[in-house]
Amino acid sequence: MAFRITKAVIPAAGLGTRFLPATKAMPKEMLPVVDKPAIQYVVEEAVAAGLNDVLMITGRNKNALENHFDRMTELEATLEEKGDLDRLEKVEYSNDLADMHYVRQGDPRGLGHAVLRARMHVGREPFAVLLGDDLIDERDVLLSRMIEEQNNRNASVIALMEVDPSMTHMYGIATVEMTGTPDVVKITGLVEKPATGTSPSNYAIIGRYVLQPDVFDVLEHTEPGKGGEIQLTDALQSMAQNNIAGGVYGVVFRGRRYDTGDRLDYIKAIVQLAVERPDLGPELKPWLKQFSANLD
């Protein structure tokens, strides 16, 4: 039976230790990418794909996430009084972006455990999982394509991207079989961050999943894996190998992706997005050229 997918789950309980001390008192998901917090890009992507019911899995010191998607009447009144309607519109935009819900993860026991915390909210419907470290350019189609394939195949679908073989130890990696659809592969195996030289392919999992609700039953019986955490990759490996709920397929993404989970890549993401902006790019591009010329 096909369901219209309406629910998105966004795990956001991580400590953000790579960005300390900036994340000592502020969630890493609230770090600005140009002039919007990273988490807003992710929620906007979910909404653009028709997912208006968003559950955020949070942890301690994450109140700023809830505040961002709630009204700030004092700030709005101040902007309105000043006649700063452009900024007022931007502030109000996030208030009604989606139907937002929140649940705490409690013990940080891994991505699989965070997804399992969504069980009561999701119920027995397929749903999407979006990780906040990966930003997908709004001009490139990914999530809606994954939803389409999930509906066609009645199976779980994950996003894959081909990476340089030297980087496979940083990702979950898939073993795949080709299908009759150019951008879709069947997953036959998954391994989380394989040791250098042992990777079965260079198809890396990136942070988008459209999952059958059966994943909750599998996660409930998944033992801690890499890092002593309950890994979503391990649960999906079991579903792929045993063809549970239609098995697992991958949509191979070849568009623009920005990694904000690493300090250097975070800086690159800001620059890449800023140069494309009509309000920033015309002045930023010549400055970047001059700056880079002076580095030699």
C-alpha positions, 0 to 999 in steps of 0.5 A, a space after each residue: 500500500 502506497 502512502 503519501 510521505 509527509 513526515 521528516 525526522 531531523 536528528 539534532 542531538 549531537 554535541 558538535 565537538 568539532 566546532 568547539 568552543 563555538 558550540 559550547 553554548 550554541 547548537 552546531 545546527 544553529 551555526 550560520 551558513 551565510 545568514 541562515 542557520 544550517 538547520 533552516 536549509 534542511 527544514 526548507 528542503 523537507 518542506 520543498 519536497 512536501 514534508 510539512 510535518 517535521 520532528 527534530 530529535 534534540 538533546 540538552 542545550 538545544 533550546 535555540 533550535 525550538 526558539 528559531 522556529 517559534 515567534 519572537 514577538 519583541 524582535 518582530 515588534 521592534 523591526 515593524 516599528 523601525 519599518 525594517 520590513 525586509 528583515 521582519 519578513 525573514 524573521 517571520 518566515 521560519 515561524 510557519 515554515 513547517 509543523 514542528 515537533 521535538 523529542 529528546 534523545 536522552 542518552 547519545 547512543 548513535 544515529 540509529 537510536 536517534 531515529 528510533 526515538 521517532 517511532 511514536 511520532 511516525 507510526 507505521 508510515 514511510 518517512 524521511 530522515 535528513 541529517 543537518 551536516 549535509 546541505 543539498 543545493 535547492 537547485 538540485 533535485 534529491 529528496 523528491 526523487 527519493 520519495 518517488 522511488 520509494 513510492 514506486 518500489 515500496 522499499 527504503 531508499 538512501 542517497 548515495 554519492 560517488 567519492 574519491 576512493 581515498 575518502 571512503 573511510 569517512 562514510 558508510 559505503 554501499 555494495 550495489 547492483 545496477 538497475 534499469 534506472 540510470 540513477 538508481 542502484 539496489 543495495 546488497 550490503 552496507 558497511 560503516 566507515 570501512 578501514 582504508 583499502 577495504 571499501 567495497 565501492 566508492 558509493 558513499 551514503 550521504 545524509 538523506 534517507 526515505 525509510 519504511 517504518 519496518 526500520 524501527 523493528 530492526 533498530 530495536 534489535 540492532 546491537 551497538 556497532 562502530 564507536 559503541 553506538 547503534 548505527 542506522 547503517 547496520 540496521 539498513 544492512 540487515 534490511 538489504 541482506 534479508 530483503 526486509 520490507 522491499 529491501 534497500 535501494 540507492 539514488 545516486 546524487 550528482 548535484 551540489 552538496 555542501 558538507 557543514 560537519 567539518 570546519 574546512 568544508 563548512 567554510 567552503 560551503 559558506 563561500 560557495 553559497 555566498 558567491 551564488 547570491 545576487 546580493 553578495 556574489 558581484 562584490 565577493 567574486 572579484 574580491 576572492 580573485 584578488 585575495 587568491 592572487 595575493 596568496 602566492 
